[in-house]
């Protein structure tokens, strides 16, 4: 299964971006309201300059206190992005996420942001793929 197939199951509005100057408190509010775990930080809405997750915010509060909520997201965002492309295999994306211990990955095509894929998206797709394979094998065994 390819990333492009997984993206087709997601709505286009799943890409949520904030500017680097957005306050951490505002980013936290967006995460809460949209019930998502990550926002992509982008100066122009098409390039991924960084990523900010719930975990990033919690770690920063734990390390520096609630005062970090009044800082811009560019101060605490992850800038060393691990990304994938639409033609990448779900297995390789799953491996990168597992090895890196993160749950969200921007999808880029030609350097432009085209989506965000989550660990849950990949696991759901893999489970669906396994179910279809199981059904096909059972059909072969039964002679269907």
N, C-alpha and C positions, 0 to 999 in steps of 0.2 A: 504494500500500500504506500502511496506517495503522499507527501504533504499537501499537494494540490487537491487530492481527493478528500482529505480531512477538512481543508478550508471550505470546500463546497458545502459541507454540512453546517457551517457556521454563518451567521448573518454578517453582512459587511460592517454593521455598526459595532462589531466586536473590537475594532481597533480604537482604543481610547488613548489619545495623546494629550500631553500637557507641555507647556513651554518650560524651558529651564528656569525661568524667573518665578514660576508658580510657587506659592508657599507650600511647605510640606503639609500644613494643616488643611489647605484646600485640596491637595492631592489625596489626603486621607479621607476627606469628605466625599470626593469623587469615587474612590474605591468602595466606600461604604454604601453610597447611594446606588451605584451600579452593580454592587455585589460581585466585584471582581478582585483579583489578587495583585494585579500589576497594571501600571500605566507606562506607555512608551514616552520618553522625553524627546521632544522634537522641536527644533527652532522654526521649522516651516511646515510641519504636518505631513511631510513625505519622506524625510530622512530620519533615521533613528540615531539620536545623539546619545541616548542612554536609556536606562530602564529603572523604574522605582517600584519596589514591591512592598507589600505589607510587612514582610520580614525586615526589609531595610529600615522602615520607620520604627518598628518595635526595637530593633537593635540600637538605633540611634537614641531613642528615648531612654533605653537602659543604660547606655554609655554616657550620655550628656544631659539627660533630663528633658523635661517637657519644653524647655526653651527652644529646642531644635524645631519645633512646630512652626516657629515664626521665621525660619530660614528658607531660602529658595531650594527647590528640589535639586538643582545642579550641585549643591554642596554635599548631598548624600547619595545621589544616584550612582548606579553602576555604569561606568563608561566603557569598560572592557566587555563588549557585547559578544555573546556567542549567538550566531544566527544560523538560519538555514534557508534553503531555496525551495521553491514549489516542487522541483523534481527530486528532492531528497527523499530517501526511503524513511518511512516511519520508524523502522528499527534503528537506523543511525541516529535519528533525532532522540529517540528514547534512550539510547546509550549515552549521548552527549548530556542529556538532562540528568541522568542517573549519576554519571561520573562527576558532573559539575555541581550536583546537589542543588539544582534550581528547578522551578516548575513552569516557567514561561520562556518562550523563545520567539523573538521577532522573525518574521519571514520576509526576506528581501528578494527583489527581482531587479537586476540592474542597479543595485544600490538603493532602490526605493522600497519603502515599507508597503507590503501588500497584505499583511495579516500578522496575527499573533497566535501561536499554537501553545496549548497548555499540556502539561503532563496528563491531565484528565482526558483531553481530546485524543491524545495518542493511545492511551490505555483503552478508551471506549472503542476506537477504531480497530485496535488489535483484537479486542474481545469479539467484535462483530465479524472480523475476518476469520477468527478461529471457529466461530459458530457456523459460518458458511462452509468452511472446510469440513467440519464435522458432519454437517448435513449432507454434503457431497459424498463423503466417504461412506456414510450409512446408506445412502442411495445406491452406491456402487455395490456394496455388500449385499443389499437386499435385491439387487438386480433391477433397479428402477432407472 
